[in-house]
Amino acid sequence: MTDRLRTHSNPDFEARFAYCRALRVGNLIHVSGTAAVEDDGSVTPGGAGPQTARCLAIIKAAVEDLGGSLADVVRLRMYITDISQTDSMGDHLRAAFADAPPTSTLVEVSGLVDPEMIIEIEAEAIIDSEIVEEA
């Protein structure tokens, strides 16, 4: 069986719904749907742009915690509650992925778990190295 490594970003919320922020299996990293939640549990204010930036920061930390980088991200799935706000996302996505753009999907949805949330992003990464056991 391939080893699995997990990382968490909001342990109380993740425990409530039985999931982890990201899971590494071999050289694959799967990042759960990530909304713009601040460390104090509040939702990032300011619309889709600032929320996209926060989602990407959380995703970056999770991927790095499992041995990858944003350059290893090969797939994004983005769910937005107000498709008219997509232009405000572009600068943040280009800043994160301009050198290695992943494939992506963006769809409008009727709602997310909190009505203040406008965007949720899932990511998948493939890294070149396998998990190395600590001695």
N, C-alpha and C positions, 0 to 999 in steps of 0.2 A: 504494500500500500504506500502511496506517495504521502510524504509528510505534509501537514497543513499548518500554516502559520496564520494567526489572526491578529488584527489590531482593532482597537476601539477608540471612539471619539466622544461618545456620550453614554457611558456604561449603564446609567439608570434607565434611559430611554431604550437602549439596545436590549437590556435584560427584560424590560417590559414586553417587547415584541419578539424576543428570541432571535436576534441577528447580531452580526458584528459589522463594523464599518467596512473592513476589507478582509479578504481571505486570499492567501497565496497557496497555490497547489503547484508544485514543481516550479516552472518558470512563468506561470500565469498568475496574474493578480486581478481579482474581481472586486470592484468597489461598489458597495450598496448605493442605492439612491441617496444622494446627499443634498440636503436642503441647507439654507443659509441660517444656521443656528449659531449664535454667539456662545462664548464660554459660560455666560450666566443663564443660558437657556432661552433668551429672547431671540426673536427673528431679526435679522439684519434689516434696518430700515432703508428706504431710498429707492425702491423699485428693482427692476430686473438687473440693471448694471451692477450695483453694489452687491446684490444677492449672488450674482454669477461670480464675482470676485471672491466672495466668502466661500461659496461651494468649491471653487477651484483650489483655494487655500487648504480646505479640509481634505480634498482629494489628494493634493500634493503631499501633505503630511502623511496620509495613510499609505500612499504608494512608496514614499521614501522610507517609512517605518518598516516596510516589508522588502526593502532592498532595491527598489526601482526609482525611476524619476519620471517626470512628466514627458520626457522624450520617449519613454517606453509605452506610453498610452497609445493604443491602436484603435479604440472605439469609445465614442461618447453616445449616450442616449439622454436627451434633454427634454424635460416636460415643463411646459410653461402655461400658466393660467391666463395670460394676456398676450396673445401673439403680436399685438401692436408694439410691445416693448422689446422686440428682438434686436433692433438697431443698437440699443444701449448695451447689449451683451458682447458685440463684436470686438471692441477694444480689449476686453479682458480675455477673450478666447485667443485673439492674435498674440497678446502678450505671453500667454501660457504655451501656445502651440505653434507659433509662426515658423519655427525651424523644423518642426516635425508634426505636421497636421495629421490628426487621426481621422478615421471615418466618423461620421456622426449622423444622428437623426434628431430632429427637433419637431415635436408635436405639441399642439395645444390640448390641454386637458381641462375638465370642468372644475377641478379643485385638487388641493393637496391636503395633507393631514392637518395643517394649521391655515386658516384663511389669510393670514398675513404672508404666507409663503407664495412666491410667484414662480420660482424656478426650482427644479430638482434635477440633479445630474447624476447619471451612473457612468462608470468608466471601467474599461478593461485594459490591462497592460500585459505585454509579453517582454520578459527580460531575458538577457542572454545567458545568465548563469543559473544553475540549479541551486537549491537550498543546500547550504553547507552546515553540517552538524557542528555545534560547538564542542570543543574538547573538554 
